[in-house]
Amino acid sequence: MTARTWRPDGPGSFQAPAGVTAVQDRTGRRWTKHGARWTCTGARYIRWRVLVAEHGPVTEEAR
């Protein structure tokens, strides 16, 4: 299976696709989903569209 990637100007950049629970940003930082928001540290949470816009492209992690 090929890892999916989302870019700020591409499809899927506004709402996280179903089943995606962990991604890596362009710097290799791991982001995980908690409810409707995403975090890399456990202290700061952001929405998917902000994650993709500010840290994208993001790539789905293999399960």
BAFI-3210 file (N, C-alpha, C; in Angstrom, 3 decimals, decimal comma, padded with zeros to 6 digits):
// residues 63
n [1|2|3|4|5|6|7|8|9|10|11|12|13|14|15|16|17|18|19|20|21|22|23|24|25|26|27|28|29|30|31|32|33|34|35|36|37|38|39|40|41|42|43|44|45|46|47|48|49|50|51|52|53|54|55|56|57|58|59|60|61|62|63]
n.u [000,834|000,514|001,590|-000,560|-000,608|-001,159|-001,611|-001,450|-002,948|-004,432|-006,827|-008,656|-007,513|-009,012|-010,610|-009,896|-009,365|-011,390|-010,312|-007,632|-005,123|-002,575|000,094|002,963|004,749|006,299|008,831|009,298|008,175|005,980|002,480|-000,464|-003,888|-006,409|-009,511|-011,142|-008,949|-005,375|-002,082|001,408|002,881|001,290|000,535|-000,284|-002,954|-004,270|-006,410|-007,142|-007,077|-005,441|-003,110|-002,354|-002,095|-000,110|001,980|002,263|003,426|001,621|002,094|000,592|001,053|002,261|000,327]
n.v [-001,181|002,214|005,161|007,830|011,297|014,662|017,932|021,507|022,866|020,912|018,156|016,961|018,549|020,069|018,564|015,817|012,628|009,730|007,310|008,021|008,333|008,998|011,024|012,274|015,305|017,722|017,955|015,599|015,241|013,590|013,478|012,979|011,937|013,154|012,966|015,472|016,909|017,499|016,592|016,999|017,054|016,718|018,826|021,025|021,496|021,236|021,862|019,736|021,112|023,286|021,978|020,776|023,102|024,676|022,928|021,174|019,531|016,670|013,263|010,110|007,793|004,445|001,698]
n.w [000,000|-000,796|000,802|001,579|000,648|001,616|000,462|000,998|-001,004|-002,192|-002,781|000,057|001,932|003,639|005,396|007,464|006,047|006,608|008,963|009,097|011,389|012,176|011,051|009,200|009,109|006,841|007,941|009,184|011,625|013,869|013,952|015,783|016,017|018,145|019,099|017,359|016,758|016,223|017,392|018,197|020,400|022,594|024,079|022,584|020,421|017,141|014,317|011,459|008,923|009,532|010,265|007,797|006,216|007,547|008,146|006,110|003,077|004,364|005,281|005,373|008,006|008,032|009,114]
ca.u [000,000|001,247|001,178|-001,240|-000,048|-002,077|-000,950|-002,345|-003,827|-004,972|-008,016|-008,471|-006,780|-009,916|-011,103|-009,103|-010,069|-011,733|-009,325|-006,280|-004,905|-001,213|000,758|004,245|004,802|007,440|010,096|009,389|007,517|004,794|001,269|-001,503|-005,238|-007,107|-010,807|-011,159|-007,730|-004,098|-001,003|002,707|003,510|000,326|000,221|-000,922|-003,821|-004,719|-007,316|-006,532|-006,800|-004,292|-001,963|-001,959|-001,706|001,105|003,036|002,172|002,539|001,664|002,022|000,014|001,976|001,828|-000,226]
ca.v [000,000|003,467|006,172|008,987|012,602|015,785|019,222|022,611|023,278|019,724|017,547|016,386|019,465|020,750|017,626|014,587|011,450|008,731|006,274|008,555|008,608|009,494|011,518|012,951|016,556|017,842|017,858|014,270|015,237|012,737|014,080|011,986|012,479|013,002|013,585|016,166|017,717|016,822|017,083|016,328|017,116|016,444|020,072|021,957|020,789|022,036|021,172|019,148|022,110|024,077|021,072|020,671|024,421|025,203|021,925|020,271|018,387|015,634|011,916|009,124|006,780|003,060|001,102]
ca.w [000,000|-000,890|001,771|000,981|000,998|001,448|000,293|001,347|-002,100|-002,831|-002,209|001,383|002,802|004,555|006,407|007,481|005,558|007,625|009,200|009,253|012,818|012,392|009,845|009,380|008,351|005,917|008,678|009,766|012,938|013,904|014,480|016,047|016,146|019,419|018,821|016,072|016,641|016,031|018,236|018,080|021,720|023,642|024,767|021,648|019,488|016,005|013,393|010,269|007,875|009,984|010,173|006,387|005,710|008,170|008,287|004,973|002,923|005,397|004,717|006,264|008,525|007,855|010,347]
c.u [000,882|000,699|000,539|-000,608|-001,084|-001,288|-001,948|-003,339|-004,511|-006,234|-007,707|-007,776|-007,687|-010,385|-010,311|-009,927|-010,307|-010,620|-007,900|-006,094|-003,513|-000,598|002,123|004,228|006,069|008,792|010,288|008,770|006,235|003,641|000,228|-002,836|-005,807|-008,437|-010,791|-009,881|-006,476|-003,032|000,294|003,372|002,575|-000,095|-000,543|-001,696|-004,272|-005,636|-006,549|-006,160|-005,620|-003,021|-001,459|-001,439|-000,360|002,270|003,113|003,292|002,706|001,431|001,515|001,077|001,393|001,337|000,481]
c.v [001,248|004,466|007,348|010,277|013,676|017,074|020,340|022,992|022,103|019,199|016,912|017,310|020,144|019,844|016,329|013,420|010,458|007,694|006,759|008,952|009,127|009,883|012,083|014,210|016,600|017,737|016,494|014,160|014,419|013,462|012,981|012,674|012,155|013,723|014,202|016,951|016,859|017,425|016,337|016,266|016,715|017,699|021,051|021,148|021,729|021,201|020,702|020,204|023,007|023,245|021,006|022,006|024,875|024,213|020,968|020,460|017,374|014,281|010,951|008,122|005,396|002,507|-000,153]
c.w [000,000|000,127|001,041|001,496|000,709|001,423|000,592|000,254|-002,791|-002,179|-000,854|002,356|003,830|005,686|006,311|006,949|006,695|007,743|009,362|010,713|013,126|011,051|010,218|008,534|007,508|006,614|009,328|011,145|012,860|014,597|014,659|016,299|017,525|019,270|017,439|015,826|016,611|016,930|017,935|019,446|022,851|024,387|023,871|020,615|018,386|015,128|012,160|009,244|008,241|009,890|008,737|005,863|006,253|008,206|007,107|003,971|004,058|004,733|005,766|006,717|008,292|009,177|010,701]
res [m|t|a|r|t|w|r|p|d|g|p|g|s|f|q|a|p|a|g|v|t|a|v|q|d|r|t|g|r|r|w|t|k|h|g|a|r|w|t|c|t|g|a|r|y|i|r|w|r|v|l|v|a|e|h|g|p|v|t|e|e|a|r]
***
